[in-house]
Amino acid sequence: MQTSVRSDQQKKFENYLDNSIQERRYIKLQYFTDIHEFMTISTIALSINEDATKHEKMVNFNTGEQIPLSQIVRIDDVYAAKYVHIDDFSCDC
């Protein structure tokens, strides 16, 4: 049952990301960097592509950054399945 809930959450997350890309709207993105820093930015997601060298999906942003999908914690209020346990401890000040 828990696997089904996790996959449902991941589908919801990926659908939300896809819609954000199609609408080309600003999103609040929270993610972990390669050195495990927790970052929050406002950005526009442009596309998702498969990185042949890393063998994972990468999300491209209007800032020129590419972030692995596996490192994205949350987009707006929608969490990725593996990060639903993380509380939002960031400040919008």
C-alpha positions in Angstrom: 0.0 0.0 0.0 2.8 2.5 0.9 4.4 1.9 -2.5 1.2 2.8 -4.2 0.8 6.0 -2.2 4.5 6.9 -3.0 3.9 6.3 -6.7 0.7 8.3 -6.7 2.5 11.2 -5.0 5.4 11.0 -7.6 2.8 11.0 -10.5 1.2 14.0 -8.9 4.6 15.7 -8.6 5.7 14.9 -12.2 2.3 16.0 -13.6 2.6 19.3 -11.7 6.1 19.8 -13.1 4.9 19.0 -16.7 2.1 21.5 -16.3 4.5 24.2 -15.0 6.7 23.6 -18.1 3.8 23.8 -20.5 2.4 27.0 -18.9 6.0 28.5 -18.6 5.1 30.1 -15.2 7.3 30.9 -12.2 7.5 28.3 -9.6 9.0 28.1 -6.1 11.6 25.4 -6.4 13.3 23.6 -3.4 16.1 21.2 -4.1 19.3 19.7 -2.8 22.6 20.7 -4.4 25.3 18.1 -5.2 26.9 18.9 -1.8 23.5 18.6 0.0 22.7 22.2 0.5 18.9 22.9 0.7 18.1 25.7 -1.8 14.9 27.6 -2.6 14.6 29.7 -5.8 11.9 31.2 -7.9 12.4 30.1 -11.5 10.7 28.8 -14.7 11.1 25.2 -15.7 11.8 24.9 -19.4 12.1 21.2 -20.1 13.0 17.7 -18.9 15.6 15.6 -20.6 17.6 12.4 -20.0 21.3 12.9 -19.2 23.1 10.1 -21.0 26.2 10.3 -18.8 24.3 10.4 -15.5 21.5 8.1 -16.6 18.9 10.3 -14.9 16.3 12.9 -15.8 17.5 16.5 -15.6 15.2 19.6 -15.4 16.3 22.7 -17.3 15.5 26.1 -15.9 15.5 29.7 -17.4 18.5 30.5 -15.2 20.6 28.0 -17.3 20.8 25.5 -14.4 20.1 21.8 -14.8 19.0 20.0 -11.7 18.5 16.3 -11.5 14.8 15.4 -10.9 15.9 13.2 -8.1 17.2 16.2 -6.1 14.1 18.3 -6.4 12.2 18.3 -3.1 9.2 20.5 -3.9 7.6 22.6 -6.5 5.3 25.2 -5.0 3.3 23.1 -2.5 3.8 19.7 -4.3 6.5 17.4 -2.8 8.4 14.7 -4.6 7.5 11.3 -3.2 10.8 10.6 -1.5 10.7 14.0 0.3 7.1 14.1 1.6 8.5 13.7 5.1 10.5 17.0 4.9 9.0 20.0 6.7 9.3 23.3 5.1 11.9 25.1 7.3 12.7 27.8 4.8 11.9 31.4 5.4 10.1 33.6 2.8 11.4 36.8 4.4 
